């Protein structure tokens, strides 16, 4: 009997083929569907330049040489998501080789018995997100089984954690909002891809985040103390994806986020989550944030298409591109 993941992959692949035959490929890349007064060509020029940097600087193995972060599967995962978010055909388009190499690398880093990808749950969460976004779009029979194993590890790790969340290793007994955010987004992406994710796991994860919300709406690291912008952006996204945008918790979190300063060393990390938080908050909030972000990224992009940052050029470039990717609305996780 054919495995469930293989059947799902076959159905998804047939759907993609029908779509490609019925529509112009460029229809997938409709910029600014929310009536934003930005020049679509300007955004796309910036984005393509960043993608060209990622594809040209990638190693044969499928990772990047900017040590140590570019060598990690989590950063490779975010780079892959930024490529897929542009909407090019991942199997035969201009970045098909980069897509295949990155998947090869991520899968080579996965323990085939436990499903664990890399050496930290940061890596595992972002790499699992990449597998979820690749599933059903990239014609690779390895992706479905690998994704199922990776999600199983996330769920098992949560079930053993006293706080129903995650930290640095699958066996951790404590938790923090940054690692937990990566796992929660991976769970939502896997659900979008068609995997069965228990609602109980989502609810427990949300409950952990709410336990870390301070009286002023912000979110701390391991508790409600010391809230900041990047962690609050993570929480806003988790609440939005959990369909909690109308709650007082989300509204107070977003109010905090609007007031928070982002002049810190986690700027590009904030960009990845902050863009999605503003996108989910309201069209007006997103449009204003998007214009300001675009202007800043135009000024800070290097001539080779990369961006500089604390965690290396690969991470900074992928995060910068993903903060722009909501203009395309291509990936399921980038829909309101």
BADOKOL-31522 format. One record per residue (C-alpha): residue number from 1; residue in one letter; x negated, y, z negated. Coordinates in pm, whole numbers, plus 50000, padded with zeros to 5 digits. Layout:
N
<pt i="NUM" aa="A" c1="X" c2="Y" c3="Z"/>
...
REM end
This chain:
336
<pt i="1" aa="X" c1="50000" c2="50000" c3="50000"/>
<pt i="2" aa="X" c1="49867" c2="50343" c3="50094"/>
<pt i="3" aa="X" c1="49764" c2="50554" c3="49784"/>
<pt i="4" aa="X" c1="49993" c2="50844" c3="49694"/>
<pt i="5" aa="X" c1="49718" c2="51105" c3="49742"/>
<pt i="6" aa="X" c1="49644" c2="50969" c3="50091"/>
<pt i="7" aa="X" c1="50010" c2="50986" c3="50189"/>
<pt i="8" aa="X" c1="50032" c2="51345" c3="50060"/>
<pt i="9" aa="X" c1="49718" c2="51437" c3="50249"/>
<pt i="10" aa="X" c1="49851" c2="51285" c3="50571"/>
<pt i="11" aa="X" c1="50182" c2="51469" c3="50541"/>
<pt i="12" aa="X" c1="50004" c2="51797" c3="50467"/>
<pt i="13" aa="X" c1="49768" c2="51745" c3="50760"/>
<pt i="14" aa="X" c1="50057" c2="51684" c3="50999"/>
<pt i="15" aa="X" c1="50229" c2="51997" c3="50871"/>
<pt i="16" aa="X" c1="49915" c2="52201" c3="50936"/>
<pt i="17" aa="X" c1="49885" c2="52061" c3="51289"/>
<pt i="18" aa="X" c1="50247" c2="52146" c3="51369"/>
<pt i="19" aa="X" c1="50198" c2="52496" c3="51230"/>
<pt i="20" aa="X" c1="49883" c2="52550" c3="51437"/>
<pt i="21" aa="X" c1="50059" c2="52440" c3="51754"/>
<pt i="22" aa="X" c1="50363" c2="52658" c3="51688"/>
<pt i="23" aa="X" c1="50196" c2="52983" c3="51588"/>
<pt i="24" aa="X" c1="49909" c2="53206" c3="51676"/>
<pt i="25" aa="X" c1="49630" c2="53138" c3="51420"/>
<pt i="26" aa="X" c1="49600" c2="53507" c3="51343"/>
<pt i="27" aa="X" c1="49955" c2="53513" c3="51209"/>
<pt i="28" aa="X" c1="49819" c2="53356" c3="50891"/>
<pt i="29" aa="X" c1="49622" c2="53673" c3="50826"/>
<pt i="30" aa="X" c1="49891" c2="53938" c3="50789"/>
<pt i="31" aa="X" c1="49727" c2="54216" c3="50593"/>
<pt i="32" aa="X" c1="49914" c2="54445" c3="50358"/>
<pt i="33" aa="X" c1="50258" c2="54287" c3="50362"/>
<pt i="34" aa="X" c1="50345" c2="54513" c3="50070"/>
<pt i="35" aa="X" c1="50331" c2="54835" c3="50276"/>
<pt i="36" aa="X" c1="49988" c2="54945" c3="50152"/>
<pt i="37" aa="X" c1="49844" c2="55253" c3="50320"/>
<pt i="38" aa="X" c1="49500" c2="55105" c3="50379"/>
<pt i="39" aa="X" c1="49322" c2="55033" c3="50705"/>
<pt i="40" aa="X" c1="49348" c2="54658" c3="50762"/>
<pt i="41" aa="X" c1="49044" c2="54659" c3="50990"/>
<pt i="42" aa="X" c1="48836" c2="54823" c3="50719"/>
<pt i="43" aa="X" c1="48922" c2="54552" c3="50467"/>
<pt i="44" aa="X" c1="48864" c2="54274" c3="50716"/>
<pt i="45" aa="X" c1="48529" c2="54420" c3="50822"/>
<pt i="46" aa="X" c1="48420" c2="54423" c3="50458"/>
<pt i="47" aa="X" c1="48550" c2="54070" c3="50401"/>
<pt i="48" aa="X" c1="48395" c2="53915" c3="50710"/>
<pt i="49" aa="X" c1="48061" c2="54071" c3="50628"/>
<pt i="50" aa="X" c1="48078" c2="53906" c3="50285"/>
<pt i="51" aa="X" c1="48173" c2="53570" c3="50435"/>
<pt i="52" aa="X" c1="47884" c2="53592" c3="50677"/>
<pt i="53" aa="X" c1="47648" c2="53645" c3="50385"/>
<pt i="54" aa="X" c1="47787" c2="53340" c3="50203"/>
<pt i="55" aa="X" c1="47765" c2="53115" c3="50508"/>
<pt i="56" aa="X" c1="47418" c2="53232" c3="50611"/>
<pt i="57" aa="X" c1="47265" c2="53206" c3="50262"/>
<pt i="58" aa="X" c1="47409" c2="52863" c3="50181"/>
<pt i="59" aa="X" c1="47166" c2="52573" c3="50145"/>
<pt i="60" aa="X" c1="47195" c2="52250" c3="50343"/>
<pt i="61" aa="X" c1="47314" c2="52081" c3="50024"/>
<pt i="62" aa="X" c1="47610" c2="52319" c3="50001"/>
<pt i="63" aa="X" c1="47515" c2="52542" c3="49708"/>
<pt i="64" aa="X" c1="47316" c2="52867" c3="49692"/>
<pt i="65" aa="X" c1="46959" c2="52944" c3="49586"/>
<pt i="66" aa="X" c1="47018" c2="53239" c3="49351"/>
<pt i="67" aa="X" c1="46927" c2="53055" c3="49033"/>
<pt i="68" aa="X" c1="47079" c2="52954" c3="48808"/>
<pt i="69" aa="X" c1="47438" c2="53041" c3="48894"/>
<pt i="70" aa="X" c1="47436" c2="52987" c3="49268"/>
<pt i="71" aa="X" c1="47323" c2="52630" c3="49205"/>
<pt i="72" aa="X" c1="47636" c2="52550" c3="49001"/>
<pt i="73" aa="X" c1="47952" c2="52383" c3="49137"/>
<pt i="74" aa="X" c1="48180" c2="52637" c3="48972"/>
<pt i="75" aa="X" c1="48025" c2="52926" c3="49164"/>
<pt i="76" aa="X" c1="48028" c2="52714" c3="49480"/>
<pt i="77" aa="X" c1="48397" c2="52655" c3="49412"/>
<pt i="78" aa="X" c1="48474" c2="53026" c3="49395"/>
<pt i="79" aa="X" c1="48275" c2="53080" c3="49714"/>
<pt i="80" aa="X" c1="48483" c2="52811" c3="49883"/>
<pt i="81" aa="X" c1="48809" c2="52967" c3="49765"/>
<pt i="82" aa="X" c1="48697" c2="53304" c3="49901"/>
<pt i="83" aa="X" c1="48634" c2="53140" c3="50241"/>
<pt i="84" aa="X" c1="48970" c2="52963" c3="50244"/>
<pt i="85" aa="X" c1="49149" c2="53282" c3="50135"/>
<pt i="86" aa="X" c1="49061" c2="53454" c3="50463"/>
<pt i="87" aa="X" c1="49289" c2="53216" c3="50652"/>
<pt i="88" aa="X" c1="49051" c2="53083" c3="50917"/>
<pt i="89" aa="X" c1="49094" c2="52721" c3="51026"/>
<pt i="90" aa="X" c1="48880" c2="52538" c3="50767"/>
<pt i="91" aa="X" c1="48826" c2="52239" c3="50994"/>
<pt i="92" aa="X" c1="48727" c2="52402" c3="51322"/>
<pt i="93" aa="X" c1="48699" c2="52776" c3="51248"/>
<pt i="94" aa="X" c1="48390" c2="52995" c3="51210"/>
<pt i="95" aa="X" c1="48323" c2="52879" c3="50852"/>
<pt i="96" aa="X" c1="48405" c2="52509" c3="50895"/>
<pt i="97" aa="X" c1="48043" c2="52405" c3="50837"/>
<pt i="98" aa="X" c1="48025" c2="52613" c3="50518"/>
<pt i="99" aa="X" c1="48353" c2="52459" c3="50398"/>
<pt i="100" aa="X" c1="48228" c2="52105" c3="50458"/>
<pt i="101" aa="X" c1="47892" c2="52169" c3="50295"/>
<pt i="102" aa="X" c1="48052" c2="52323" c3="49988"/>
<pt i="103" aa="X" c1="48293" c2="52035" c3="49948"/>
<pt i="104" aa="X" c1="48006" c2="51790" c3="49991"/>
<pt i="105" aa="X" c1="47819" c2="51966" c3="49712"/>
<pt i="106" aa="X" c1="48115" c2="51986" c3="49472"/>
<pt i="107" aa="X" c1="48200" c2="51621" c3="49525"/>
<pt i="108" aa="X" c1="47836" c2="51520" c3="49476"/>
<pt i="109" aa="X" c1="47849" c2="51692" c3="49137"/>
<pt i="110" aa="X" c1="48158" c2="51500" c3="49022"/>
<pt i="111" aa="X" c1="48129" c2="51199" c3="48796"/>
<pt i="112" aa="X" c1="48330" c2="50939" c3="48985"/>
<pt i="113" aa="X" c1="48429" c2="50763" c3="48663"/>
<pt i="114" aa="X" c1="48535" c2="51055" c3="48442"/>
<pt i="115" aa="X" c1="48614" c2="51316" c3="48708"/>
<pt i="116" aa="X" c1="48390" c2="51574" c3="48537"/>
<pt i="117" aa="X" c1="48235" c2="51826" c3="48776"/>
<pt i="118" aa="X" c1="47909" c2="51988" c3="48670"/>
<pt i="119" aa="X" c1="47779" c2="52037" c3="48319"/>
<pt i="120" aa="X" c1="48032" c2="52276" c3="48166"/>
<pt i="121" aa="X" c1="48407" c2="52319" c3="48169"/>
<pt i="122" aa="X" c1="48353" c2="52659" c3="48334"/>
<pt i="123" aa="X" c1="48211" c2="52473" c3="48632"/>
<pt i="124" aa="X" c1="48478" c2="52207" c3="48615"/>
<pt i="125" aa="X" c1="48767" c2="52455" c3="48614"/>
<pt i="126" aa="X" c1="48651" c2="52664" c3="48909"/>
<pt i="127" aa="X" c1="48542" c2="52358" c3="49108"/>
<pt i="128" aa="X" c1="48881" c2="52195" c3="49046"/>
<pt i="129" aa="X" c1="49052" c2="52514" c3="49165"/>
<pt i="130" aa="X" c1="48853" c2="52487" c3="49489"/>
<pt i="131" aa="X" c1="48958" c2="52126" c3="49538"/>
<pt i="132" aa="X" c1="49321" c2="52222" c3="49482"/>
<pt i="133" aa="X" c1="49303" c2="52499" c3="49741"/>
<pt i="134" aa="X" c1="49125" c2="52272" c3="49988"/>
<pt i="135" aa="X" c1="49375" c2="51988" c3="49941"/>
<pt i="136" aa="X" c1="49619" c2="51972" c3="50230"/>
<pt i="137" aa="X" c1="49425" c2="52223" c3="50442"/>
<pt i="138" aa="X" c1="49084" c2="52061" c3="50480"/>
<pt i="139" aa="X" c1="49097" c2="51728" c3="50660"/>
<pt i="140" aa="X" c1="48889" c2="51529" c3="50414"/>
<pt i="141" aa="X" c1="49023" c2="51212" c3="50254"/>
<pt i="142" aa="X" c1="48791" c2="51255" c3="49957"/>
<pt i="143" aa="X" c1="48961" c2="51569" c3="49827"/>
<pt i="144" aa="X" c1="49287" c2="51418" c3="49702"/>
<pt i="145" aa="X" c1="49137" c2="51146" c3="49480"/>
<pt i="146" aa="X" c1="48870" c2="51385" c3="49350"/>
<pt i="147" aa="X" c1="49133" c2="51644" c3="49263"/>
<pt i="148" aa="X" c1="49346" c2="51390" c3="49079"/>
<pt i="149" aa="X" c1="49044" c2="51276" c3="48875"/>
<pt i="150" aa="X" c1="48946" c2="51635" c3="48795"/>
<pt i="151" aa="X" c1="49298" c2="51727" c3="48680"/>
<pt i="152" aa="X" c1="49320" c2="51412" c3="48469"/>
<pt i="153" aa="X" c1="49004" c2="51519" c3="48288"/>
<pt i="154" aa="X" c1="49149" c2="51866" c3="48220"/>
<pt i="155" aa="X" c1="49470" c2="51717" c3="48078"/>
<pt i="156" aa="X" c1="49287" c2="51457" c3="47869"/>
<pt i="157" aa="X" c1="49052" c2="51721" c3="47733"/>
<pt i="158" aa="X" c1="49346" c2="51937" c3="47627"/>
<pt i="159" aa="X" c1="49526" c2="51645" c3="47463"/>
<pt i="160" aa="X" c1="49222" c2="51578" c3="47240"/>
<pt i="161" aa="X" c1="49168" c2="51943" c3="47150"/>
<pt i="162" aa="X" c1="49323" c2="52054" c3="46816"/>
<pt i="163" aa="X" c1="49408" c2="52394" c3="46970"/>
<pt i="164" aa="X" c1="49556" c2="52241" c3="47289"/>
<pt i="165" aa="X" c1="49305" c2="52436" c3="47497"/>
<pt i="166" aa="X" c1="48947" c2="52409" c3="47619"/>
<pt i="167" aa="X" c1="48589" c2="52515" c3="47559"/>
<pt i="168" aa="X" c1="48244" c2="52426" c3="47690"/>
<pt i="169" aa="X" c1="48271" c2="52047" c3="47715"/>
<pt i="170" aa="X" c1="48559" c2="51803" c3="47763"/>
<pt i="171" aa="X" c1="48504" c2="51685" c3="47403"/>
<pt i="172" aa="X" c1="48507" c2="52031" c3="47242"/>
<pt i="173" aa="X" c1="48727" c2="52069" c3="46935"/>
<pt i="174" aa="X" c1="48735" c2="52449" c3="46951"/>
<pt i="175" aa="X" c1="48858" c2="52672" c3="47235"/>
<pt i="176" aa="X" c1="48821" c2="53012" c3="47399"/>
<pt i="177" aa="X" c1="49028" c2="53215" c3="47643"/>
<pt i="178" aa="X" c1="48768" c2="53234" c3="47920"/>
<pt i="179" aa="X" c1="48712" c2="52860" c3="47962"/>
<pt i="180" aa="X" c1="49082" c2="52796" c3="47902"/>
<pt i="181" aa="X" c1="49173" c2="53047" c3="48173"/>
<pt i="182" aa="X" c1="48972" c2="52854" c3="48433"/>
<pt i="183" aa="X" c1="49149" c2="52529" c3="48342"/>
<pt i="184" aa="X" c1="49494" c2="52687" c3="48342"/>
<pt i="185" aa="X" c1="49447" c2="52842" c3="48687"/>
<pt i="186" aa="X" c1="49324" c2="52505" c3="48815"/>
<pt i="187" aa="X" c1="49638" c2="52338" c3="48677"/>
<pt i="188" aa="X" c1="49864" c2="52592" c3="48848"/>
<pt i="189" aa="X" c1="49677" c2="52552" c3="49177"/>
<pt i="190" aa="X" c1="49705" c2="52174" c3="49156"/>
<pt i="191" aa="X" c1="50077" c2="52205" c3="49089"/>
<pt i="192" aa="X" c1="50107" c2="52428" c3="49397"/>
<pt i="193" aa="X" c1="49923" c2="52158" c3="49593"/>
<pt i="194" aa="X" c1="50185" c2="51900" c3="49497"/>
<pt i="195" aa="X" c1="50032" c2="51724" c3="49200"/>
<pt i="196" aa="X" c1="50251" c2="51649" c3="48901"/>
<pt i="197" aa="X" c1="50138" c2="51869" c3="48613"/>
<pt i="198" aa="X" c1="50325" c2="51816" c3="48283"/>
<pt i="199" aa="X" c1="50513" c2="52127" c3="48177"/>
<pt i="200" aa="X" c1="50413" c2="52047" c3="47821"/>
<pt i="201" aa="X" c1="50048" c2="52103" c3="47912"/>
<pt i="202" aa="X" c1="50133" c2="52444" c3="48057"/>
<pt i="203" aa="X" c1="50337" c2="52542" c3="47752"/>
<pt i="204" aa="X" c1="50064" c2="52438" c3="47510"/>
<pt i="205" aa="X" c1="49805" c2="52630" c3="47708"/>
<pt i="206" aa="X" c1="50022" c2="52942" c3="47708"/>
<pt i="207" aa="X" c1="50079" c2="52905" c3="47333"/>
<pt i="208" aa="X" c1="49702" c2="52902" c3="47277"/>
<pt i="209" aa="X" c1="49665" c2="53225" c3="47475"/>
<pt i="210" aa="X" c1="49942" c2="53393" c3="47278"/>
<pt i="211" aa="X" c1="49764" c2="53301" c3="46955"/>
<pt i="212" aa="X" c1="49473" c2="53514" c3="47078"/>
<pt i="213" aa="X" c1="49677" c2="53828" c3="47152"/>
<pt i="214" aa="X" c1="49610" c2="54127" c3="46929"/>
<pt i="215" aa="X" c1="49865" c2="54379" c3="46804"/>
<pt i="216" aa="X" c1="49763" c2="54627" c3="47077"/>
<pt i="217" aa="X" c1="49833" c2="54373" c3="47353"/>
<pt i="218" aa="X" c1="49476" c2="54274" c3="47434"/>
<pt i="219" aa="X" c1="49328" c2="53926" c3="47415"/>
<pt i="220" aa="X" c1="49022" c2="53816" c3="47222"/>
<pt i="221" aa="X" c1="48771" c2="53541" c3="47286"/>
<pt i="222" aa="X" c1="48851" c2="53271" c3="47030"/>
<pt i="223" aa="X" c1="49111" c2="53463" c3="46832"/>
<pt i="224" aa="X" c1="49300" c2="53793" c3="46846"/>
<pt i="225" aa="X" c1="48994" c2="53993" c3="46736"/>
<pt i="226" aa="X" c1="48774" c2="54185" c3="46977"/>
<pt i="227" aa="X" c1="49007" c2="54210" c3="47277"/>
<pt i="228" aa="X" c1="48863" c2="54340" c3="47604"/>
<pt i="229" aa="X" c1="48962" c2="54397" c3="47966"/>
<pt i="230" aa="X" c1="48829" c2="54081" c3="48133"/>
<pt i="231" aa="X" c1="48987" c2="53845" c3="47880"/>
<pt i="232" aa="X" c1="49313" c2="54036" c3="47888"/>
<pt i="233" aa="X" c1="49313" c2="54013" c3="48269"/>
<pt i="234" aa="X" c1="49274" c2="53634" c3="48236"/>
<pt i="235" aa="X" c1="49569" c2="53619" c3="47998"/>
<pt i="236" aa="X" c1="49784" c2="53839" c3="48225"/>
<pt i="237" aa="X" c1="49724" c2="53600" c3="48513"/>
<pt i="238" aa="X" c1="49800" c2="53292" c3="48303"/>
<pt i="239" aa="X" c1="50126" c2="53447" c3="48179"/>
<pt i="240" aa="X" c1="50221" c2="53555" c3="48532"/>
<pt i="241" aa="X" c1="50158" c2="53210" c3="48680"/>
<pt i="242" aa="X" c1="50358" c2="53060" c3="48393"/>
<pt i="243" aa="X" c1="50650" c2="53286" c3="48495"/>
<pt i="244" aa="X" c1="50624" c2="53501" c3="48182"/>
<pt i="245" aa="X" c1="50598" c2="53839" c3="48353"/>
<pt i="246" aa="X" c1="50919" c2="53966" c3="48194"/>
<pt i="247" aa="X" c1="50805" c2="53890" c3="47841"/>
<pt i="248" aa="X" c1="50688" c2="54144" c3="47585"/>
<pt i="249" aa="X" c1="50355" c2="53960" c3="47567"/>
<pt i="250" aa="X" c1="50281" c2="54017" c3="47936"/>
<pt i="251" aa="X" c1="50397" c2="54379" c3="47932"/>
<pt i="252" aa="X" c1="50186" c2="54470" c3="47630"/>
<pt i="253" aa="X" c1="49889" c2="54284" c3="47777"/>
<pt i="254" aa="X" c1="49915" c2="54472" c3="48103"/>
<pt i="255" aa="X" c1="49948" c2="54804" c3="47920"/>
<pt i="256" aa="X" c1="49625" c2="54720" c3="47737"/>
<pt i="257" aa="X" c1="49458" c2="54624" c3="48064"/>
<pt i="258" aa="X" c1="49547" c2="54957" c3="48222"/>
<pt i="259" aa="X" c1="49381" c2="55140" c3="47933"/>
<pt i="260" aa="X" c1="49076" c2="54914" c3="47904"/>
<pt i="261" aa="X" c1="48735" c2="55023" c3="48029"/>
<pt i="262" aa="X" c1="48564" c2="54788" c3="48276"/>
<pt i="263" aa="X" c1="48218" c2="54941" c3="48253"/>
<pt i="264" aa="X" c1="48053" c2="54626" c3="48117"/>
<pt i="265" aa="X" c1="47838" c2="54338" c3="48230"/>
<pt i="266" aa="X" c1="48140" c2="54124" c3="48317"/>
<pt i="267" aa="X" c1="48256" c2="54355" c3="48593"/>
<pt i="268" aa="X" c1="48278" c2="54102" c3="48878"/>
<pt i="269" aa="X" c1="48431" c2="53843" c3="48648"/>
<pt i="270" aa="X" c1="48694" c2="54106" c3="48567"/>
<pt i="271" aa="X" c1="48745" c2="54179" c3="48938"/>
<pt i="272" aa="X" c1="48848" c2="53819" c3="49006"/>
<pt i="273" aa="X" c1="49113" c2="53811" c3="48735"/>
<pt i="274" aa="X" c1="49199" c2="54181" c3="48724"/>
<pt i="275" aa="X" c1="49299" c2="54193" c3="49089"/>
<pt i="276" aa="X" c1="49551" c2="53915" c3="49031"/>
<pt i="277" aa="X" c1="49681" c2="54071" c3="48710"/>
<pt i="278" aa="X" c1="49757" c2="54402" c3="48884"/>
<pt i="279" aa="X" c1="49901" c2="54216" c3="49183"/>
<pt i="280" aa="X" c1="50150" c2="54033" c3="48965"/>
<pt i="281" aa="X" c1="50238" c2="54335" c3="48752"/>
<pt i="282" aa="X" c1="50409" c2="54537" c3="49025"/>
<pt i="283" aa="X" c1="50360" c2="54645" c3="49389"/>
<pt i="284" aa="X" c1="50293" c2="55001" c3="49274"/>
<pt i="285" aa="X" c1="50027" c2="54899" c3="49020"/>
<pt i="286" aa="X" c1="49861" c2="54669" c3="49273"/>
<pt i="287" aa="X" c1="49857" c2="54926" c3="49554"/>
<pt i="288" aa="X" c1="49687" c2="55187" c3="49336"/>
<pt i="289" aa="X" c1="49434" c2="54936" c3="49198"/>
<pt i="290" aa="X" c1="49370" c2="54792" c3="49544"/>
<pt i="291" aa="X" c1="49288" c2="55132" c3="49695"/>
<pt i="292" aa="X" c1="49045" c2="55213" c3="49417"/>
<pt i="293" aa="X" c1="48884" c2="54870" c3="49431"/>
<pt i="294" aa="X" c1="48838" c2="54885" c3="49807"/>
<pt i="295" aa="X" c1="48668" c2="55224" c3="49783"/>
<pt i="296" aa="X" c1="48430" c2="55094" c3="49516"/>
<pt i="297" aa="X" c1="48347" c2="54775" c3="49706"/>
<pt i="298" aa="X" c1="48274" c2="54967" c3="50024"/>
<pt i="299" aa="X" c1="48019" c2="55177" c3="49832"/>
<pt i="300" aa="X" c1="47856" c2="54884" c3="49652"/>
<pt i="301" aa="X" c1="47832" c2="54623" c3="49930"/>
<pt i="302" aa="X" c1="47475" c2="54557" c3="50042"/>
<pt i="303" aa="X" c1="47371" c2="54572" c3="50406"/>
<pt i="304" aa="X" c1="47355" c2="54190" c3="50422"/>
<pt i="305" aa="X" c1="47719" c2="54167" c3="50310"/>
<pt i="306" aa="X" c1="47652" c2="54067" c3="49949"/>
<pt i="307" aa="X" c1="47726" c2="54237" c3="49618"/>
<pt i="308" aa="X" c1="47487" c2="54246" c3="49322"/>
<pt i="309" aa="X" c1="47583" c2="54150" c3="48970"/>
<pt i="310" aa="X" c1="47476" c2="53996" c3="48641"/>
<pt i="311" aa="X" c1="47555" c2="53641" c3="48751"/>
<pt i="312" aa="X" c1="47382" c2="53654" c3="49088"/>
<pt i="313" aa="X" c1="47475" c2="53755" c3="49441"/>
<pt i="314" aa="X" c1="47679" c2="53443" c3="49521"/>
<pt i="315" aa="X" c1="47913" c2="53483" c3="49225"/>
<pt i="316" aa="X" c1="47938" c2="53860" c3="49267"/>
<pt i="317" aa="X" c1="48012" c2="53827" c3="49639"/>
<pt i="318" aa="X" c1="48272" c2="53555" c3="49591"/>
<pt i="319" aa="X" c1="48443" c2="53748" c3="49310"/>
<pt i="320" aa="X" c1="48442" c2="54071" c3="49512"/>
<pt i="321" aa="X" c1="48595" c2="53895" c3="49812"/>
<pt i="322" aa="X" c1="48857" c2="53727" c3="49597"/>
<pt i="323" aa="X" c1="48957" c2="54066" c3="49456"/>
<pt i="324" aa="X" c1="49033" c2="54167" c3="49817"/>
<pt i="325" aa="X" c1="49187" c2="53834" c3="49918"/>
<pt i="326" aa="X" c1="49531" c2="53927" c3="49787"/>
<pt i="327" aa="X" c1="49562" c2="54152" c3="50089"/>
<pt i="328" aa="X" c1="49590" c2="53836" c3="50301"/>
<pt i="329" aa="X" c1="49846" c2="53645" c3="50089"/>
<pt i="330" aa="X" c1="49715" c2="53323" c3="50244"/>
<pt i="331" aa="X" c1="49659" c2="53090" c3="49947"/>
<pt i="332" aa="X" c1="49964" c2="52970" c3="49752"/>
<pt i="333" aa="X" c1="49814" c2="53091" c3="49424"/>
<pt i="334" aa="X" c1="49794" c2="53441" c3="49575"/>
<pt i="335" aa="X" c1="50171" c2="53476" c3="49611"/>
<pt i="336" aa="X" c1="50397" c2="53663" c3="49373"/>
REM end
